[in-house]
Amino acid sequence: MKKILLALFIIGVTAMQSFAQSRGRSNGIFSIGFEAGLPTGDAHHFFGSVLGASLKYELPIERSTWFTISGGYNSFQPKGAYSDFGGPAINAIPLKVGIKYYFDRNFFAEGQIGAAFYTGAADGTAFAYSPGIGYSFREGFELGLRYEGWAKDGTLGQAGLRLAYRFR
C-alpha cells in the first residue's frame, strides 16, 4: 500500500509541475489551517475530539477546477474513562491529493485521497479519503466542512472543520 500511495504522491507532484510549466506561471494558492473535528462511528465512544493543523497547495487546472495536495497532523483525543485508564491519543500525518471544484467564485466541493501515517501509540498506514464542501472568503480566509475516514482494519472517521488562511 505504501508503494501505491507513494506513486499517487509522485503523480500529484508531477501533475502540479506540468500544469505550472504549461501556464508559464503557477497562480497557485498556498494555505495554512487549523482543524477540529468530532469522531464518528465507534470512535466517538473512545475519543472526544480531533485537533490538528494542515498545509495545502492548490493549482488551477481549469477555470473552476483546482488540483490540491495537502499534509497535516491530526490527533484523536481520548475521553472519559478511556482517558482515565491510560487510553492513548491516536495521532497521524495525513497526506492527500485531490480535486476542488468551485460552483461560483467562493463556494466549493472537494474530494481528496491519500494516506494517513500513524505516529506514537498507533502504527502503520491507513488509506485516507475526504469529501467536503466549503467557502472561500475574499479576505483570504477559507472555511471547510468534511468527512474524513482512515481505513485500516476498520475505519477511524471524523466530521471535521478547517479554518485556513490562503496566500496568493
N, C-alpha and C positions, 0 to 999 in steps of 0.2 A: 504494500500500500504506500510506503514511503517513496518508492520509485515513481509510482503513478502521480503522487502529489508533487514531487519534485519536477516531474515532466510538465504538469499543469502550470507550476510556477515559472518554469523556463519559457513555456509558450506565452504566458502572460507578459513577461518582461520583453520578450522578442516582439510581440504584437505592439506593445507600447512604443518601442523604439521604431518600428516600421511606420506606425501612424505619425509619429513625430517627424520622421525624415520625409514622409510623403507630403506633409503640410508645410515644411520649411521651418516651422516652429511649433512647439507643442500646444500652447494655450491650455495646458493642464492646470488643474486645481489641486492644491495640497490642503489637507485639513487635519486638525488635531482635536480629539474629542474626549469627553468624559462619558462613561457608560454606567448605567444602573439597570438592574433587572429583577424580575421575580421568577424563581424557579417554577417549572411546570411539571406535570406528571408526578411520578413517585418522588422526584427530587424535592418537591415542596414539603415533604414530611421531615426531611433532614436538614434542609438549607432554607434560610430565611431571606437572603438577598444575594444579588450578584453585583459586584463592583468592579470597575475596570477603566482602562484608557485605551485609545486607539489612534493610529495614524492611517490616513487614506490618501491615495492619489487617484485622480480622475483624469481621463484623457478622452477628448471628443472623437467619436467615430463618425457620426453624422450629426446633423443639427440638434436633434433631441436625444441622441443615444450616446452614452459615455461608457468607456471601459474603466473598471475600477480594480484597484489592488489595495488590500488593507492588511494591517497587522496590529496586534494589540496584546493586552494582558487582561484576563478576567479571573475573578476569584469568587467561587460559590462559598458563602459564609455560613458555617453551621449555626443551628438554632437550638434553643431549649435544652432538653435532656440529652440530645445528641452531642451538643457542645459540652455539657457538664461531664459526660463520660469520656471526654477527650477525642470526640469525632473531629477529624481534621477538615480544614477547608480544602476544596478541590480547585486547584489553580491550573491555568492553561494559557498558552500563547497561540491564539488563532491566527492563521494566515489564509487569506481568501482572495479570490479573483471573481469578478462578476460584471454584470451589465446594469446600468442605471438609465432609465427612460423617463424623460421629463414630459408630462402631459401638457404643461404650459411652461412659462418661464420659471416657476417656483415649485410646483407640486410634482413629485416623482414617485416611481416604484423602482425597486431594486431587488436583484437576486444575486447571491454570491455562493460559491462553493470553495472548499479548500480543506485544510487540516487544522485540528486543534492538538497542539503538542503539550501533553500534561507535564507539570512540574511538581516537585515536592512529594506529598504523600501518594498521589496517583502517578502512574507511569504509563507510557505508551503514547499512541497517536490515534485520534478519532477522526472520522470523516465529518466535516463541518458543513452545514448548509444554513442559509439565512435569507428568507424572503422578507421584504419590508416596504414601508411607504414613508414619505417624509415631505418636508417643506424647507426650501432654502430662502432665507430672508435676505433682503437687499443689503443689509448692514454687514454681511459676511457670516452670519450665524446660520446654522442648519439644525433642524430637529427631526429625528427619525425614530420610528417605531418598527420593531421587527420581532419575528420569532427566530430564535437560533437554536439549532439542535446539533449535538455532538454524538454521533453514532459509533459505539464500540461496545459490544456485549450489552446492548440496550441503548437507550437514548437519554442523555442528560440535556434537558432543554430549559430555555428561559424566554420570557416575554421581556424584551429589552427596549431601552430608551437610550438614544445617543444625542448629546448636545455637543456640537462642534463649532469651531471657528475655521472658516475657509480663507486661505491665502491665494491670491491670484498672481 
